[in-house]
Amino acid sequence: MEAQVFKDLLHFVYTDSLPKLKNDGEEEDVMSQHLLVAADRYNLERLKLICENKLSRYIDVGTVATILTLAEQHGCHGLKKACFGFLSCSANLKAVMATDGFDHLCKSCPSILKELLTMLNT
């Protein structure tokens, strides 16, 4: 775990809030991903929900595969649903399928593809 992630995790444990991040969306996205993993590891459900909420705001063609992988690996059902909602648009799905992130998703979480296909066929 990176030092800044641990520092933010401790800040949350002691204050029940996250420290303010710079107005850099990418920084907040990456930190939220790291904190989600830490929250799951240490069973901090409230922090996990906060991270899910933050990450759901950053779902786009370039991030959805990574976020969906995290959601699947860490049992984030709401975040997974948000990713599936984004992918339900055929233009979004087509664009995502052309990314390296989608290739990684196929290899790391093949069960997601079956679930996605089932969702798209209903």
N, CA, C and O of each residue as an XYZ file, in Angstrom:
488
protein
N       0.852     -1.174      0.000
C       0.000      0.000      0.000
C       0.900      1.240      0.000
O       1.858      1.332      0.767
N       0.573      2.172     -0.864
C       1.337      3.412     -0.951
C       1.120      4.256      0.305
O       0.069      4.192      0.943
N       2.133      5.043      0.641
C       2.090      5.852      1.857
C       0.886      6.798      1.880
O       0.230      6.935      2.913
N       0.592      7.448      0.759
C      -0.525      8.404      0.731
C      -1.868      7.690      0.920
O      -2.777      8.230      1.551
N      -1.988      6.496      0.380
C      -3.221      5.719      0.550
C      -3.391      5.367      2.021
O      -4.485      5.499      2.571
N      -2.311      4.919      2.660
C      -2.365      4.570      4.078
C      -2.700      5.798      4.922
O      -3.484      5.714      5.867
N      -2.110      6.924      4.578
C      -2.383      8.169      5.298
C      -3.860      8.544      5.179
O      -4.491      8.907      6.172
N      -4.406      8.457      3.977
C      -5.822      8.778      3.777
C      -6.733      7.764      4.463
O      -7.800      8.122      4.962
N      -6.314      6.507      4.489
C      -7.071      5.465      5.181
C      -7.129      5.764      6.678
O      -8.195      5.686      7.288
N      -5.987      6.106      7.267
C      -5.959      6.457      8.689
C      -6.790      7.705      8.965
O      -7.495      7.774      9.972
N      -6.709      8.677      8.083
C      -7.519      9.889      8.239
C      -8.996      9.511      8.298
O      -9.738     10.035      9.129
N      -9.420      8.616      7.433
C     -10.819      8.184      7.430
C     -11.175      7.458      8.729
O     -12.226      7.715      9.316
N     -10.305      6.554      9.176
C     -10.573      5.781     10.393
C     -10.759      6.708     11.593
O     -11.644      6.482     12.419
N      -9.935      7.746     11.694
C      -9.992      8.640     12.852
C     -11.023      9.756     12.728
O     -11.488     10.268     13.747
N     -11.391     10.144     11.519
C     -12.296     11.294     11.363
C     -13.616     10.954     10.679
O     -14.523     11.786     10.644
N     -13.734      9.752     10.139
C     -14.907      9.326      9.373
C     -15.149     10.237      8.166
O     -16.287     10.448      7.744
N     -14.067     10.762      7.630
C     -14.151     11.579      6.417
C     -12.851     11.422      5.641
O     -11.831     10.997      6.182
N     -12.911     11.769      4.373
C     -11.713     11.717      3.540
C     -11.093     13.100      3.464
O     -11.809     14.101      3.472
N      -9.770     13.170      3.391
C      -9.146     14.485      3.216
C      -9.494     15.056      1.847
O      -9.767     14.314      0.903
N      -9.482     16.355      1.755
C      -9.769     17.016      0.475
C      -8.631     16.735     -0.493
O      -7.456     16.845     -0.141
N      -8.990     16.376     -1.700
C      -7.997     16.175     -2.752
C      -7.967     17.413     -3.625
O      -8.900     18.217     -3.629
N      -6.888     17.550     -4.355
C      -6.810     18.638     -5.327
C      -7.950     18.455     -6.324
O      -8.526     17.371     -6.414
N      -8.266     19.468     -7.045
C      -9.349     19.396     -8.032
C      -8.922     18.656     -9.284
O      -9.286     19.048    -10.393
N      -8.173     17.617     -9.124
C      -7.694     16.813    -10.248
C      -8.522     15.536    -10.291
O      -8.372     14.663     -9.436
N      -9.390     15.431    -11.282
C     -10.261     14.266    -11.382
C      -9.505     12.966    -11.480
O      -9.901     11.970    -10.875
N      -8.418     12.961    -12.235
C      -7.644     11.724    -12.392
C      -7.029     11.299    -11.066
O      -7.001     10.111    -10.746
N      -6.531     12.269    -10.287
C      -5.949     11.945     -8.986
C      -7.010     11.352     -8.058
O      -6.751     10.374     -7.357
N      -8.202     11.946     -8.056
C      -9.279     11.448     -7.206
C      -9.716     10.053     -7.651
O     -10.007      9.196     -6.817
N      -9.760      9.829     -8.947
C     -10.122      8.526     -9.497
C      -9.131      7.459     -9.035
O      -9.532      6.408     -8.536
N      -7.851      7.729     -9.201
C      -6.814      6.755     -8.831
C      -6.808      6.525     -7.322
O      -6.720      5.382     -6.874
N      -6.901      7.599     -6.532
C      -6.904      7.448     -5.078
C      -8.141      6.669     -4.632
O      -8.055      5.841     -3.725
N      -9.278      6.925     -5.254
C     -10.502      6.192     -4.904
C     -10.359      4.707     -5.207
O     -10.867      3.871     -4.459
N      -9.674      4.370     -6.293
C      -9.427      2.963     -6.617
C      -8.575      2.306     -5.536
O      -8.889      1.211     -5.069
N      -7.495      2.982     -5.142
C      -6.611      2.430     -4.111
C      -7.329      2.316     -2.765
O      -7.179      1.320     -2.057
N      -8.101      3.331     -2.422
C      -8.832      3.301     -1.153
C      -9.921      2.232     -1.151
O     -10.200      1.638     -0.109
N     -10.531      1.985     -2.291
C     -11.528      0.920     -2.390
C     -10.900     -0.429     -2.054
O     -11.473     -1.216     -1.302
N      -9.736     -0.688     -2.607
C      -9.027     -1.942     -2.334
C      -8.699     -2.036     -0.845
O      -8.902     -3.081     -0.228
N      -8.191     -0.944     -0.268
C      -7.845     -0.936      1.157
C      -9.092     -1.099      2.024
O      -9.069     -1.830      3.014
N     -10.178     -0.422      1.658
C     -11.422     -0.524      2.424
C     -11.945     -1.949      2.425
O     -12.431     -2.433      3.448
N     -11.851     -2.616      1.299
C     -12.286     -4.008      1.226
C     -11.376     -4.892      2.070
O     -11.846     -5.777      2.785
N     -10.094     -4.652      1.986
C      -9.118     -5.457      2.740
C      -9.349     -5.348      4.245
O      -9.257     -6.345      4.961
N      -9.651     -4.130      4.732
C      -9.820     -3.902      6.166
C     -11.287     -3.836      6.585
O     -11.600     -3.431      7.705
N     -12.183     -4.234      5.686
C     -13.614     -4.329      5.983
C     -14.207     -3.008      6.493
O     -14.936     -2.979      7.485
N     -13.880     -1.927      5.794
C     -14.427     -0.611      6.115
C     -15.549     -0.313      5.111
O     -15.334      0.338      4.089
N     -16.739     -0.805      5.430
C     -17.859     -0.742      4.487
C     -18.242      0.681      4.099
O     -18.534      0.946      2.933
N     -18.243      1.594      5.060
C     -18.622      2.979      4.728
C     -17.621      3.589      3.751
O     -18.019      4.249      2.792
N     -16.337      3.376      3.983
C     -15.322      3.890      3.061
C     -15.479      3.244      1.690
O     -15.320      3.902      0.661
N     -15.788      1.974      1.684
C     -15.992      1.266      0.419
C     -17.140      1.896     -0.372
O     -17.026      2.093     -1.581
N     -18.232      2.209      0.300
C     -19.382      2.843     -0.361
C     -19.045      4.243     -0.869
O     -19.486      4.640     -1.948
N     -18.269      4.985     -0.093
C     -17.847      6.321     -0.527
C     -17.004      6.213     -1.790
O     -17.192      6.976     -2.738
N     -16.074      5.261     -1.796
C     -15.214      5.068     -2.971
C     -16.035      4.623     -4.183
O     -15.794      5.082     -5.300
N     -16.999      3.737     -3.966
C     -17.879      3.314     -5.066
C     -18.597      4.519     -5.666
O     -18.679      4.669     -6.885
N     -19.112      5.370     -4.790
C     -19.831      6.560     -5.238
C     -18.917      7.467     -6.052
O     -19.303      7.941     -7.121
N     -17.713      7.711     -5.557
C     -16.762      8.571     -6.275
C     -16.392      7.959     -7.620
O     -16.367      8.654     -8.636
N     -16.106      6.665     -7.630
C     -15.694      6.010     -8.874
C     -16.815      5.999     -9.911
O     -16.550      6.068    -11.111
N     -18.048      5.913     -9.459
C     -19.162      5.885    -10.411
C     -19.246      7.186    -11.207
O     -19.810      7.209    -12.301
N     -18.684      8.274    -10.662
C     -18.671      9.556    -11.376
C     -17.578      9.616    -12.438
O     -17.587     10.508    -13.286
N     -16.645      8.681    -12.399
C     -15.521      8.695    -13.344
C     -15.628      7.611    -14.408
O     -14.664      7.354    -15.129
N     -16.775      6.983    -14.512
C     -16.948      5.942    -15.521
C     -17.008      6.588    -16.899
O     -17.871      7.419    -17.180
N     -16.074      6.185    -17.745
C     -16.074      6.604    -19.145
C     -15.396      5.505    -19.956
O     -15.033      4.465    -19.406
N     -15.226      5.720    -21.235
C     -14.658      4.694    -22.116
C     -13.278      4.250    -21.635
O     -12.948      3.067    -21.709
N     -12.479      5.185    -21.147
C     -11.120      4.858    -20.733
C     -10.991      4.224    -19.369
O      -9.960      3.624    -19.062
N     -12.028      4.345    -18.531
C     -11.918      3.844    -17.156
C     -12.842      2.679    -16.827
O     -12.604      1.969    -15.850
N     -13.882      2.467    -17.610
C     -14.921      1.509    -17.221
C     -14.392      0.089    -17.041
O     -14.848     -0.614    -16.139
N     -13.457     -0.351    -17.859
C     -12.946     -1.722    -17.732
C     -12.209     -1.907    -16.407
O     -12.394     -2.914    -15.724
N     -11.377     -0.938    -16.051
C     -10.644     -1.010    -14.785
C     -11.603     -0.954    -13.606
O     -11.479     -1.729    -12.658
N     -12.553     -0.039    -13.669
C     -13.511      0.106    -12.576
C     -14.378     -1.141    -12.448
O     -14.673     -1.573    -11.334
N     -14.785     -1.718    -13.559
C     -15.592     -2.941    -13.526
C     -14.793     -4.105    -12.949
O     -15.334     -4.913    -12.194
N     -13.524     -4.196    -13.295
C     -12.664     -5.236    -12.721
C     -12.590     -5.077    -11.207
O     -12.738     -6.054    -10.473
N     -12.361     -3.854    -10.735
C     -12.317     -3.595     -9.290
C     -13.644     -3.944     -8.631
O     -13.675     -4.566     -7.569
N     -14.736     -3.541     -9.265
C     -16.062     -3.819     -8.704
C     -16.282     -5.318     -8.545
O     -16.802     -5.766     -7.524
N     -15.891     -6.083     -9.540
C     -16.059     -7.535     -9.486
C     -15.157     -8.157     -8.420
O     -15.606     -9.004     -7.648
N     -13.909     -7.749     -8.375
C     -12.947     -8.343     -7.447
C     -13.232     -8.005     -5.994
O     -12.841     -8.750     -5.096
N     -13.918     -6.877     -5.751
C     -14.131     -6.435     -4.371
C     -15.605     -6.395     -3.971
O     -15.958     -5.787     -2.961
N     -16.459     -7.037     -4.754
C     -17.861     -7.190     -4.385
C     -18.645     -5.891     -4.300
O     -19.460     -5.717     -3.395
N     -18.407     -4.986     -5.227
C     -19.087     -3.684     -5.242
C     -20.248     -3.735     -6.236
O     -20.100     -3.358     -7.399
N     -21.386     -4.198     -5.769
C     -22.516     -4.444     -6.658
C     -23.085     -3.165     -7.271
O     -23.472     -3.160     -8.440
N     -23.141     -2.086     -6.497
C     -23.648     -0.826     -7.035
C     -22.750     -0.264     -8.123
O     -23.228      0.256     -9.132
N     -21.450     -0.372     -7.913
C     -20.488      0.116     -8.900
C     -20.536     -0.735    -10.165
O     -20.438     -0.221    -11.279
N     -20.685     -2.024     -9.979
C     -20.806     -2.939    -11.120
C     -22.055     -2.600    -11.935
O     -22.018     -2.593    -13.165
N     -23.143     -2.322    -11.249
C     -24.391     -1.959    -11.920
C     -24.216     -0.660    -12.711
O     -24.727     -0.538    -13.824
N     -23.498      0.305    -12.139
C     -23.249      1.572    -12.837
C     -22.413      1.339    -14.096
O     -22.668      1.946    -15.136
N     -21.421      0.463    -14.000
C     -20.594      0.136    -15.172
C     -21.431     -0.546    -16.246
O     -21.313     -0.220    -17.427
N     -22.275     -1.489    -15.842
C     -23.143     -2.168    -16.806
C     -24.102     -1.175    -17.459
O     -24.400     -1.281    -18.649
N     -24.582     -0.212    -16.676
C     -25.452      0.817    -17.238
C     -24.741      1.607    -18.326
O     -25.323      1.905    -19.368
N     -23.482      1.944    -18.080
C     -22.685      2.660    -19.078
C     -22.487      1.797    -20.317
O     -22.581      2.290    -21.441
N     -22.215      0.519    -20.117
C     -21.948     -0.392    -21.233
C     -23.209     -0.807    -21.983
O     -23.117     -1.389    -23.064
N     -24.375     -0.518    -21.431
C     -25.615     -0.894    -22.117
C     -25.848     -0.043    -23.367
O     -26.655     -0.409    -24.221
N     -25.159      1.069    -23.477
C     -25.215      1.893    -24.690
C     -24.269      1.266    -25.715
O     -23.075      1.125    -25.451
N     -24.790      0.894    -26.869
C     -23.980      0.169    -27.861
C     -22.757      0.961    -28.319
O     -21.713      0.368    -28.589
N     -22.863      2.277    -28.410
C     -21.708      3.095    -28.817
C     -20.608      3.029    -27.764
O     -19.426      2.933    -28.096
N     -21.002      3.081    -26.486
C     -20.018      2.976    -25.405
C     -19.358      1.606    -25.415
O     -18.137      1.498    -25.297
N     -20.162      0.563    -25.556
C     -19.630     -0.799    -25.560
C     -18.640     -0.993    -26.704
O     -17.571     -1.574    -26.517
N     -18.997     -0.513    -27.869
C     -18.113     -0.654    -29.035
C     -16.782      0.060    -28.800
O     -15.726     -0.483    -29.124
N     -16.823      1.263    -28.244
C     -15.599      2.019    -27.965
C     -14.750      1.326    -26.903
O     -13.526      1.279    -27.021
N     -15.387      0.792    -25.874
C     -14.659      0.109    -24.795
C     -14.002     -1.166    -25.307
O     -12.888     -1.496    -24.901
N     -14.681     -1.881    -26.192
C     -14.126     -3.136    -26.715
C     -12.830     -2.916    -27.498
O     -12.072     -3.864    -27.703
N     -12.567     -1.704    -27.931
C     -11.343     -1.392    -28.678
C     -10.180     -1.015    -27.756
O      -9.087     -0.723    -28.243
N     -10.392     -1.015    -26.436
C      -9.346     -0.584    -25.504
C      -8.554     -1.765    -24.958
O      -9.021     -2.904    -24.960
N      -7.342     -1.465    -24.489
C      -6.520     -2.475    -23.819
C      -7.171     -2.911    -22.509
O      -7.047     -4.065    -22.099
N      -7.864     -1.979    -21.859
C      -8.538     -2.294    -20.607
C      -9.564     -3.400    -20.778
O      -9.740     -4.230    -19.886
N     -10.241     -3.416    -21.914
C     -11.229     -4.462    -22.173
C     -10.543     -5.818    -22.327
O     -11.049     -6.829    -21.840
N      -9.393     -5.842    -23.003
C      -8.632     -7.090    -23.132
C      -8.236     -7.618    -21.761
O      -8.323     -8.817    -21.495
N      -7.795     -6.701    -20.884
C      -7.421     -7.100    -19.525
C      -8.638     -7.631    -18.765
O      -8.539     -8.625    -18.046
N      -9.775     -6.973    -18.924
C     -11.012     -7.411    -18.275
C     -11.379     -8.821    -18.715
O     -11.767     -9.650    -17.891
N     -11.259     -9.096    -20.009
C     -11.582    -10.426    -20.546
C     -10.705    -11.504    -19.918
O     -11.172    -12.607    -19.634
N      -9.439    -11.180    -19.706
C      -8.504    -12.160    -19.150
C      -8.647    -12.309    -17.641
O      -8.559    -13.419    -17.115
N      -8.866    -11.199    -16.941
C      -8.888    -11.253    -15.481
C     -10.254    -11.620    -14.905
O     -10.318    -12.208    -13.825
N     -11.334    -11.294    -15.585
C     -12.688    -11.562    -15.077
C     -13.594    -12.067    -16.198
O     -14.533    -11.372    -16.586
N     -13.330    -13.258    -16.722
C     -14.150    -13.740    -17.844
C     -15.629    -13.908    -17.493
O     -16.484    -13.833    -18.376
N     -15.933    -14.133    -16.233
C     -17.340    -14.298    -15.846
C     -18.140    -13.014    -16.071
O     -19.353    -13.061    -16.276
N     -17.458    -11.874    -16.033
C     -18.118    -10.591    -16.277
C     -18.693    -10.543    -17.689
O     -19.780    -10.008    -17.906
N     -17.960    -11.104    -18.647
C     -18.428    -11.077    -20.037
C     -19.740    -11.824    -20.191
O     -20.650    -11.363    -20.880
N     -19.833    -12.980    -19.546
C     -21.069    -13.757    -19.612
C     -22.216    -12.962    -18.989
O     -23.319    -12.909    -19.534
N     -21.941    -12.353    -17.856
C     -22.961    -11.557    -17.175
C     -23.367    -10.344    -18.027
O     -24.545     -9.996    -18.102
N     -22.387     -9.712    -18.660
C     -22.661     -8.563    -19.520
C     -23.510     -8.971    -20.720
O     -24.467     -8.280    -21.068
N     -23.165    -10.084    -21.350
C     -23.944    -10.567    -22.496
C     -25.376    -10.905    -22.091
O     -26.323    -10.605    -22.818
N     -25.524    -11.523    -20.942
C     -26.858    -11.846    -20.436
C     -27.665    -10.570    -20.218
O     -28.840    -10.499    -20.577
N     -27.024     -9.566    -19.630
C     -27.699     -8.303    -19.371
C     -28.092     -7.613    -20.676
O     -29.180     -7.047    -20.775
N     -27.221     -7.659    -21.664
C     -27.503     -6.997    -22.938
C     -28.609     -7.691    -23.726
O     -29.296     -7.051    -24.522
N     -28.788     -8.986    -23.515
C     -29.809     -9.748    -24.241
C     -31.190     -9.662    -23.611
O     -32.154    -10.190    -24.166
N     -31.301     -9.013    -22.472
C     -32.617     -8.914    -21.825
C     -33.284     -7.605    -22.109
O     -34.396     -7.363    -21.639
